[in-house]
Amino acid sequence: MEVILLERVAKLGQMGETVRVRDGFARNYLLPTGRALRANDANRARFEAQKAQIIQRNEERKAEASSVAETLNGRSFVVVRSAAETGQLYGSVSTRDLAEILREQGFKVGRSEIQLNQPIKTIGVHPVTIALHSEVEVEISVNIARSPDEAERQARGEDLTSAAAIYGDDEDEDLGDEVEAEGDEAEATETEGDEAAAG
């Protein structure tokens, strides 16, 4: 299908260009979101007649997106989820979840603006790109952890999926102490045996 772009669309073209796209992409995304019109003579004439308004509206949306971007760029959001010891989530974190979390924090971001190729399925700090406008993108970090305490540790750079993080470094030390103590007891028993034999 051929469409006339009403704003710049990444990897597709600039405002006013006529481009060929897949029917599904046009019907499900470009046309319903107001980013394009079907390419026909009536719509071309309509675009030319309203070009100044379209440009002005686009500039307003871009300015609005830029102001949101300033407050959002580089922010970190904590998401607490249940996960296995290995860090594998029971479930996943999707664009719907992220949009909901951002909305709770006072940011108006739609699911379609969150650039997530596939849902997040492990704990850790994940960078996520948000396209607030075709010309305005920001990156946030999503800190997914089993508890707020774990989120703080991850924010400091700890990897909570490693064996040491799961079982703790000190457990190995405790085990070493126990082995040593058992060795001492065995020596003490041998000494007592020798004394008894000598007596």
N, C-alpha and C positions, 0 to 999 in steps of 0.2 A: 504494500500500500504506500502511496505517496502522500506525504503530509507537509504542511508549512509550519516551520518552527516559530513559536511565539516567544521563545527565549533561548538562550544558548543551552544546548544539552551536551554534556561531556561525551566525547567520542562519536558525536553525531553531526553537529553543525552549529552555526550561529543563528541568531534571530532573523527571521525573514527568508531563510534558505528553504528550498523544497528538497526533501530527502526521501529516499525509499527505505521503509522499515518493514519488519515482519508484522503481519496483521494483528497477532496477539499482543505485541508490544504496543502498537498504536491503540488498540481497543481497550486494553487493560491498564495502560499507564499514561501515554502521551495525551490522548483525547480527554479522558475523564479528569485528569489533573490540570487541564487547561494549558498544557505546554505546547500543544499543536492543534492545527485544524486540518481536515481532509483537504488534499490539494485538488481544488476544482476552480473554475473561473469565478464563481460567485464568492468563494472564500478568499481568492486572491484579491478581488476588488474590495472585499470587506477589510482584509488586512491592510491594503494600501490606504483605505479611507481612515482606518483607526490606528495607523502606525504610530503617530505621535503619542496617542493615549497609551498604547501598548508599551512603548518605550518608557513613558513616565511611570506606569504601574510597575514595570519591571525594576526600574531604579528605586522605587519606594520599597518594594519587597527586598531588594538587595541591601538597602540601608537598614531595614528592620533586621534582616538576617545577620548583618555585620555587628549590630549592637548586641544581639544574643550571643554571637560568636565571641565577642570580647569577654563576656562574663563566663562563658562555657569552656573556652580553649584551655587545655592543660588540666582541667579539673579531674579529680579522682572520685569515683563513686563506689561505695562498699555494698556488696551483695552477699548476704548470708544464706547459704544453702547446705543441705545435707550431702555428704560425700563419703566415699569409701576411704580406707586408710591410704590407698594409692593416690588419692586426689581426684578420682573419677566421680563426677557428680551423679546423684540419683536423679536423673532427668537432665535438663539443660537450661541455659539462659538464652532466650530468643530476642528478636527485635521488639516483640510485644512487651516482654519483661523490662527491657531497657527503656522503652518509651514510657512505661508506667513509672519506673524509678525516677526518670528525669522529670516527669510531670509532678510527682510527689515533692521534688526539690524545687519546683516552681519554674521549670523550663518547658516551653511548649515545643515539643519535638515529635513529629509524626514517625510512625514505624517505617514508612518508605524513605525517610531521610537518614535512617541508620544503616550504614554500609557494613553489613555483616553477611559474609558469604555463606556461613553455616552457623548454627547455634553453638554456643560455647559449652563444652562438656567436661572441663577440668577446672580445679581451683587454680588460683594464680592471678597475676596482674596482666590483664589483656588490653592492648590498645584498640580503640574502636573509633573509626572515622564517621563523622556526621556531616552530611551535605545539607546545610540549611538553605542553600540556594545553589543554582547551577554554577555560580562563581564564588561561593563562600563555603569553605570546608573547614572543620575543626577536628582536632583529635582529643579524645578524653581517654582516661584509663579506668577500666572496670576491675575492681579488686574483689574477686570471688573467693570467699573463705567459709570455713565451717562455723566460725564465731568472730565477734568483733576483735577479740584478742589475737586470733590468727591473722585477721586482716591487717592489724597493726604490725605484726611480725613480717608479713609479706611486703608491706609498704616499706619496711626497713631493708628489704632485699633478701629475706630468708626464703629458701625453697622448702616448702612444707610437704613436698611429695617425695623427698629423699628418705632413706631408711633411718638416718640419724634423727631427722625431724619427727618421724613417726614413732620410733621407739625410744628416742632420747639418747644422748651421748653418755650420760651418767650411768645408764643401766649396764653398759659394758664394764665400767669401772667397778660397780658394785659386784658384778660377777667375778672379777679378778680378785677382789678383797675376800670373797667367800672361798675361792679356791685356795688362796694363801692361808686363810684361817684353818681350813681342813688339813692342809699340809702340816701346820704347826701342831695341830691336835695329834696327828699320826706320829710325828716325831716324839711328842710328849709320851704317848703310849709305849713307843719302842723303848724309850729311856726307862720308864717304869718297869718294863719287862726285864731289861738288862740288870737293873738294881735288884729285882726279886731273884733273878738267877744267881747273882753274885752273893746274895744273902743266904 
